[in-house]
């Protein structure tokens, strides 16, 4: 472990969410400025743009999507973005393998990064990172 954390980019103040906004958390903004974390966004890694249509998990959680039994669809429009979410999840794991973070902080309530607290199901990238043995923590 190298003391570096991976953090959902929106938590670091980077405007990459579906609505073109961020959800900055002071702690992560400070960590980014001091070089103690590396921001990443699985949806951007998967090739989606900002802003973009909101997406939801269909037919199960992120594990089901990775296993090919679930999908990711656009919430308010017709369209399937499963391939982009799976690609982003795979690249997130590769990113984590290279950086070997101490912990990965993920934005809860996201179809990519949600970990599954409460009624929320694990997102696709969260599932891939968990399945790969990384320590992940949800941030609201």
Backbone torsions as a table, in degrees:
resi	resn	phi	psi	omega
1	UNK	NA	139.0	-175.0
2	UNK	-110.9	8.6	179.4
3	UNK	79.6	-1.0	178.8
4	UNK	-90.0	142.7	174.4
5	UNK	-113.2	146.8	169.0
6	UNK	-95.2	138.6	-176.0
7	UNK	-137.7	136.7	172.3
8	UNK	-50.2	126.4	-173.6
9	UNK	-56.9	-34.9	-178.9
10	UNK	-63.4	-29.5	178.4
11	UNK	-72.8	-18.7	178.7
12	UNK	-92.0	3.1	178.8
13	UNK	92.8	9.5	178.7
14	UNK	-87.2	127.7	-176.2
15	UNK	-79.5	85.9	-177.2
16	UNK	-129.9	1.4	179.9
17	UNK	-68.2	165.3	-178.7
18	UNK	-53.8	-33.6	-177.2
19	UNK	-90.1	7.7	178.8
20	UNK	79.9	10.0	-178.0
21	UNK	-111.2	179.8	174.4
22	UNK	-124.5	172.9	175.3
23	UNK	-131.0	65.6	-172.6
24	UNK	-63.1	139.1	173.4
25	UNK	-118.1	122.4	-173.7
26	UNK	-48.7	-43.2	-178.5
27	UNK	-56.9	-42.4	-177.7
28	UNK	-78.2	-32.8	174.7
29	UNK	-62.3	-44.0	177.6
30	UNK	-63.8	-42.4	178.9
31	UNK	-61.2	-41.3	179.1
32	UNK	-62.8	-46.2	-179.5
33	UNK	-62.2	-31.9	-178.7
34	UNK	-92.3	3.0	177.1
35	UNK	77.6	19.9	-178.0
36	UNK	-97.6	0.3	175.8
37	UNK	-146.2	160.3	176.9
38	UNK	-122.8	122.6	179.6
39	UNK	-81.0	150.0	174.5
40	UNK	-152.9	153.4	177.0
41	UNK	-133.2	109.7	-179.0
42	UNK	-58.0	-35.0	-178.0
43	UNK	-69.3	-39.1	175.7
44	UNK	-68.2	-42.7	177.7
45	UNK	-58.7	-32.0	179.8
46	UNK	-79.3	-4.6	176.0
47	UNK	102.8	5.4	178.5
48	UNK	-81.6	155.5	-177.7
49	UNK	-98.7	169.7	173.9
50	UNK	-124.1	127.3	-6.8
51	UNK	-74.0	171.6	-179.8
52	UNK	-151.3	165.3	176.5
53	UNK	-64.7	141.2	176.2
54	UNK	-66.0	145.9	-178.0
55	UNK	-120.6	155.6	177.5
56	UNK	-135.1	155.4	174.8
57	UNK	-78.1	141.4	179.8
58	UNK	-133.6	133.0	176.8
59	UNK	79.6	21.2	178.3
60	UNK	135.3	-169.1	-178.0
61	UNK	-95.8	-169.5	-179.8
62	UNK	-60.9	-32.8	176.9
63	UNK	-63.9	-41.0	178.5
64	UNK	-64.1	-39.0	177.8
65	UNK	-62.0	-46.5	179.4
66	UNK	-62.4	-32.7	-179.2
67	UNK	-84.8	-2.9	177.0
68	UNK	86.0	8.2	180.0
69	UNK	-103.3	-10.2	177.2
70	UNK	-120.6	175.8	179.0
71	UNK	-146.9	172.9	175.2
72	UNK	-123.6	120.6	-176.9
73	UNK	-121.5	159.3	176.6
74	UNK	-73.0	135.4	-175.5
75	UNK	-70.0	-43.8	-172.2
76	UNK	-110.5	6.5	-177.9
77	UNK	-148.1	165.0	175.3
78	UNK	-76.8	137.9	176.7
79	UNK	154.9	149.0	-179.7
80	UNK	-120.7	124.9	-179.9
81	UNK	-118.2	24.4	-179.8
82	UNK	-56.6	-47.6	-177.4
83	UNK	-58.1	-41.9	179.9
84	UNK	-65.7	-40.5	179.9
85	UNK	-68.1	-40.4	178.7
86	UNK	-67.0	-42.4	177.2
87	UNK	-60.8	-46.4	179.1
88	UNK	-62.2	-37.6	177.8
89	UNK	-65.3	-44.5	179.4
90	UNK	-62.5	-42.6	178.8
91	UNK	-69.1	-32.1	175.9
92	UNK	-62.8	-42.2	177.4
93	UNK	-64.1	-44.1	179.0
94	UNK	-61.5	-42.0	176.5
95	UNK	-57.7	-47.7	-179.5
96	UNK	-65.3	-38.1	178.6
97	UNK	-62.3	-37.5	179.3
98	UNK	-71.8	-43.6	-174.9
99	UNK	-83.3	-22.3	-178.7
100	UNK	48.0	60.2	-176.2
101	UNK	-70.1	152.2	175.1
102	UNK	-66.7	-39.8	179.4
103	UNK	-153.5	155.9	176.4
104	UNK	-120.4	121.6	178.1
105	UNK	-98.8	125.0	-175.6
106	UNK	-121.6	143.8	179.5
107	UNK	-74.5	118.0	179.4
108	UNK	-67.3	159.9	178.3
109	UNK	67.8	32.2	178.5
110	UNK	-120.3	140.4	177.7
111	UNK	-68.9	-11.6	173.3
112	UNK	-98.8	-55.6	-167.3
113	UNK	-97.4	-13.8	-177.7
114	UNK	-57.1	140.2	-177.6
115	UNK	-97.0	-25.1	175.5
116	UNK	109.7	34.3	174.4
117	UNK	-81.7	145.9	179.5
118	UNK	65.5	-133.2	-178.7
119	UNK	-83.1	-11.6	-176.4
120	UNK	-72.8	143.7	177.8
121	UNK	-99.0	154.5	176.8
122	UNK	-60.1	135.4	176.5
123	UNK	-77.4	176.4	-173.1
124	UNK	-67.9	-49.5	179.7
125	UNK	-66.9	-40.8	178.1
126	UNK	-58.7	-45.2	179.7
127	UNK	-61.1	-43.7	-179.8
128	UNK	-64.5	-40.7	-180.0
129	UNK	-69.3	-41.1	177.3
130	UNK	-63.3	-47.3	-179.6
131	UNK	-60.7	-29.2	-179.8
132	UNK	-85.9	1.0	173.2
133	UNK	90.3	11.6	178.8
134	UNK	-81.6	148.8	176.1
135	UNK	-82.3	119.1	-179.2
136	UNK	-123.0	150.2	178.7
137	UNK	-137.4	137.7	179.6
138	UNK	-84.9	143.5	175.3
139	UNK	-129.7	125.4	178.5
140	UNK	-77.5	NA	NA
